[in-house]
Amino acid sequence: MTRDTLSLWIGWTSTVVLLATLLAQIYRQWRIGKADEVSPALFVGQCIASAGFLTYSVLVGSVVFIVSNALILAIALAGEVVRRILMRRTGK
């Protein structure tokens, strides 16, 4: 296995693990039906950081990071939408 192949494998594997973790958290919130235990700063901060990392990734030209950060940003936005829906449902 070449160094380039190994680095791509590590990058994509790490992306899948991180995305699965974030999706599991959002699913858990939805299943439980409440979001009061999740700080609003979590998803807002994640969106800001992901947008910055996405911009950086585009400037650097790393396909793994461009795709990863775009998906992480999308999941962060979805997480914030779910948090807001659940907060409205619970009246908080």
C-alpha positions in Angstrom: 0.0 0.0 0.0 1.4 3.4 -1.0 1.6 6.3 1.3 -1.0 8.2 -0.7 -3.4 5.2 -0.6 -2.9 4.8 3.2 -3.5 8.5 3.8 -6.7 8.5 1.7 -7.9 5.3 3.5 -7.3 7.0 6.9 -9.0 10.2 5.8 -12.1 8.5 4.4 -12.4 6.1 7.4 -12.1 9.0 9.8 -14.8 10.8 7.9 -17.2 7.9 8.1 -16.6 7.4 11.9 -17.1 11.1 12.6 -20.3 11.3 10.5 -21.7 8.2 12.1 -21.0 9.7 15.5 -22.7 13.0 14.7 -25.7 11.2 13.1 -26.1 8.9 16.1 -26.3 12.0 18.4 -29.0 13.6 16.3 -30.9 10.4 16.0 -30.7 9.9 19.8 -32.1 13.4 20.4 -35.0 12.7 17.9 -35.8 9.3 19.4 -35.8 10.7 23.0 -37.8 13.7 21.8 -36.0 16.4 23.7 -33.0 18.6 23.2 -32.7 20.5 26.4 -29.5 18.5 27.3 -27.8 19.7 24.2 -26.2 23.1 24.3 -27.2 25.4 21.4 -23.5 26.3 21.1 -22.8 22.7 20.0 -24.4 22.8 16.6 -23.9 26.6 16.1 -20.2 26.3 16.9 -19.9 23.2 14.8 -21.5 25.0 11.8 -19.1 28.0 12.1 -16.1 25.7 12.5 -17.2 23.4 9.6 -17.7 26.4 7.3 -14.2 27.6 8.2 -12.7 24.2 7.6 -14.6 23.8 4.4 -13.2 27.1 3.1 -9.7 26.1 4.2 -10.1 22.7 2.5 -11.2 24.3 -0.8 -8.2 26.7 -0.6 -5.8 23.8 0.1 -7.5 21.5 -2.5 -8.0 18.4 -0.4 -10.9 16.4 -1.8 -11.2 14.3 1.4 -11.5 17.4 3.6 -13.8 19.2 1.2 -16.3 16.3 1.1 -15.9 15.6 4.9 -16.4 19.2 5.9 -19.3 19.8 3.6 -21.0 16.7 5.0 -20.2 17.7 8.6 -21.6 21.2 8.0 -24.8 19.6 6.5 -25.2 17.4 9.6 -24.5 20.3 11.9 -27.3 22.3 10.2 -29.6 19.3 10.4 -28.8 18.9 14.1 -29.6 22.5 14.8 -32.9 22.1 12.9 -33.8 19.0 15.0 -32.8 20.8 18.2 -35.1 23.7 17.4 -38.0 21.4 16.4 -37.7 19.5 19.6 -37.4 22.7 21.7 -40.6 24.0 20.1 -42.4 20.7 20.8 -41.4 20.8 24.4 -42.2 24.5 24.8 -38.7 25.5 25.9 
